[in-house]
Amino acid sequence: MSSMYNVGKIVNTHGINGEVRVIRITDFEERFQKGQTLYYKKREESDPIPLVIDGHRKHKQFDLLHFESHHSINDVEQLMGTMLMVSEDQLGVLDEGEYYYHEIIGCHVYTMTGEALGVVKEILSPGANDVWVVQRNGKKDVLIPYIDDVVKEVNIETKSIKIEPLEGLID
């Protein structure tokens, strides 16, 4: 099977009718629409198992999902803690200047003057724009806002990013 990419994590059950609480890690609302197929693995080395969504609603900060053939809490308890994934052929094409998280995580970050800062280890989505967490050798992580004033060049092929840091960003 093709590569799999995380889109959410099942953190708990919700009620007794087979709903699960999911923390979303995707910007694509359509991933959780009725009729969509997501996958999970029982163990890291196992083959992905499909789950077809037959119900979706929002509750507080969670997405509540219900899957076909999972009609009670007993059917979904074993899913707690698992990651929900999509296959590579479900990704779709992005517009220019848009990237999937897995394309950015692992990229090396440099200033426009060529100074190596570190490697993107995580992406946060606190609100207006994403924030890239850059892990540096022997120093505190640095938070890079994904805005045009800071991020000047992203090259997915070479896994490199060039930034123009705002004053005080890298201290």
Secondary structure, DSSP 8 states (H G I E B T S, - for coil): ---EEEEEEEEEEETTTTEEEEEE--S-GGGGSTT-EEEE-SSTTS--EEEEEEEEEEETTEEEEEETT--SHHHHGGGTT-EEEEEGGGS----TT---HHHHTT-EEEETT--EEEEEEEEE--SSS-EEEEE-TTS--EEEE-STTTEEEEETTTTEEEE---TTS--
